[in-house]
């Protein structure tokens, strides 16, 4: 069978990942078939297997790419001088990064249960690395008596959950701009750590 127009690797591969991301976020991983993904992309179902071995690999690839982008952009943030400034930078970064990738964030949190054990361990290790970054900020702030926290790990989990929650309700053109939401959340984070 002849290759479909625009089915080159640099076009079709990204289109497959984009379609899978949308469909998994909209319907859930378990409810989406490879045939549906192929239909969304406009290729034969068999064509997908030129780009991914199976649906599980596709899910893992989406999650891994999301986590790699997250960790890479976090590492590229400029150095700041104090735990309070680091915490403010992290707060704003987390809201902005995740807001721009709402489907990827939804999948990264809601579809973990569908990863095979080996894939789950790899994604969890990346998540722990991100959580450890925030926990390190909180531990430094506590050591310098800037933050009043009984447990930095628990505080890190709570803050990440709170910040990620922006994705569930924020809408462009709503009552508050993203800048305003960032500012309000930063004030709430600062109060939460006793800063």
C-alpha positions in Angstrom: 0.0 0.0 0.0 1.3 3.5 -0.9 2.2 5.8 1.9 -0.5 8.4 2.6 0.3 12.0 1.8 1.9 13.8 4.7 2.7 10.6 6.5 6.4 11.2 6.9 7.9 10.5 10.3 8.3 14.2 11.2 4.7 14.9 10.4 2.8 11.8 11.3 4.6 10.9 14.6 3.8 14.3 16.2 0.2 14.1 14.9 -0.2 10.7 16.4 1.0 11.9 19.8 -1.2 15.0 19.6 -4.3 13.0 18.7 -3.6 10.4 21.5 -3.1 13.2 24.0 -6.4 14.8 23.1 -8.3 11.5 23.0 -6.8 10.1 26.2 -7.6 13.4 28.0 -11.2 13.5 26.7 -12.2 9.9 27.0 -9.6 8.2 29.1 -6.9 5.8 28.1 -8.9 2.6 28.6 -11.8 3.9 26.4 -9.6 4.9 23.4 -8.5 2.4 20.7 -5.6 2.5 18.4 -8.2 2.6 15.6 -9.7 5.8 17.0 -6.3 7.4 17.2 -5.6 6.4 13.6 -9.0 7.8 12.5 -8.2 11.1 14.2 -4.9 11.3 12.4 -6.3 10.2 9.1 -4.1 7.1 8.7 -4.7 3.4 8.6 -4.6 1.7 12.1 -1.6 -0.4 11.0 0.4 2.8 10.3 0.4 3.6 14.0 2.6 0.6 14.6 5.3 2.2 12.5 5.6 4.9 15.2 4.8 3.1 18.4 4.8 -0.6 19.4 1.4 -0.4 21.2 -1.0 1.8 23.1 0.9 1.4 26.4 4.1 2.7 24.8 2.2 5.6 23.5 0.8 6.5 26.9 4.2 6.1 28.5 5.8 8.3 25.8 3.3 11.1 26.4 3.9 11.0 30.1 7.7 10.8 29.8 7.8 13.7 27.4 5.7 15.8 29.7 7.9 15.0 32.7 11.1 15.6 30.7 9.8 19.0 29.5 8.8 19.9 33.1 12.2 18.9 34.6 14.1 20.6 31.8 12.2 23.9 32.1 12.5 23.8 35.9 16.3 23.3 35.6 16.5 26.3 33.2 15.0 28.7 35.7 17.4 31.5 36.8 19.1 31.2 40.1 17.5 33.2 42.9 19.1 34.1 46.3 16.6 33.0 49.0 14.2 30.2 49.7 11.3 32.7 49.7 12.3 33.9 46.2 12.7 30.3 45.1 9.3 29.4 46.4 7.7 32.3 44.6 9.5 31.4 41.4 8.4 27.7 41.7 4.8 28.8 42.4 4.6 30.9 39.3 6.5 28.4 37.2 4.2 25.5 38.2 1.0 27.4 37.4 2.2 28.7 34.0 3.8 25.5 32.9 0.8 23.3 33.8 -1.8 25.8 32.5 -0.3 25.7 29.0 -0.5 21.9 29.0 -3.8 21.0 30.6 -4.3 17.7 28.6 -0.8 16.5 29.4 -1.3 17.3 33.1 -4.6 15.5 33.2 -3.1 12.4 31.7 0.0 12.6 33.9 -2.1 12.5 37.0 -5.2 10.5 36.0 -3.7 7.8 33.9 -0.9 6.7 36.1 -3.0 3.7 37.1 -2.9 2.5 33.5 0.9 2.3 33.3 2.5 -1.1 33.5 4.7 -1.5 36.6 8.0 -0.8 34.9 6.7 2.3 33.2 5.0 3.5 36.4 8.3 3.3 38.2 10.0 5.4 35.6 7.4 8.1 35.7 7.2 8.0 39.5 10.9 8.6 39.7 10.6 11.7 37.5 7.7 12.9 39.6 9.7 12.4 42.8 12.5 14.4 41.3 10.1 17.3 40.8 8.6 17.0 44.2 12.1 16.8 45.8 12.9 20.2 44.2 10.1 21.8 46.0 10.8 19.9 49.2 14.4 21.2 49.0 13.2 24.8 48.8 10.9 24.2 51.8 13.7 22.5 53.8 16.1 25.4 53.1 13.4 27.9 54.2 12.7 26.0 57.3 16.4 25.7 58.2 16.7 29.5 57.8 13.6 29.9 59.9 11.7 31.6 57.1 9.1 28.9 56.9 7.2 27.3 59.8 6.5 23.7 58.6 6.1 20.6 60.7 6.7 18.3 57.6 8.3 19.6 54.4 7.4 16.5 52.3 3.8 16.7 53.3 3.9 20.5 52.6 5.4 19.9 49.2 2.6 17.4 48.3 -0.1 19.9 49.5 1.3 22.8 47.6 1.7 20.9 44.4 -1.9 19.7 44.7 -3.1 23.2 45.3 -1.2 24.7 42.4 -2.1 22.0 40.0 -5.8 22.5 40.9 -5.7 25.8 38.9 -6.1 23.7 35.7 -9.4 22.3 36.8 -11.2 25.6 37.0 -9.2 28.4 35.3 -10.6 29.7 32.0 -9.1 32.4 29.7 -11.4 35.4 29.7 -12.9 34.5 33.1 -13.2 36.8 36.1 -9.5 36.7 36.9 -6.5 36.9 34.6 -3.8 34.3 34.9 -1.5 37.0 36.3 -4.0 37.8 39.0 -4.5 34.1 39.8 -0.7 33.7 40.1 -0.5 36.6 42.5 -3.3 35.3 44.7 -1.9 31.8 44.7 1.5 33.1 45.6 0.1 35.0 48.6 -1.8 31.8 49.7 1.4 29.7 49.3 3.4 32.2 51.4 0.8 32.1 54.1 0.7 28.3 54.0 4.4 28.0 54.7 4.3 30.7 57.4 6.5 33.0 55.3 
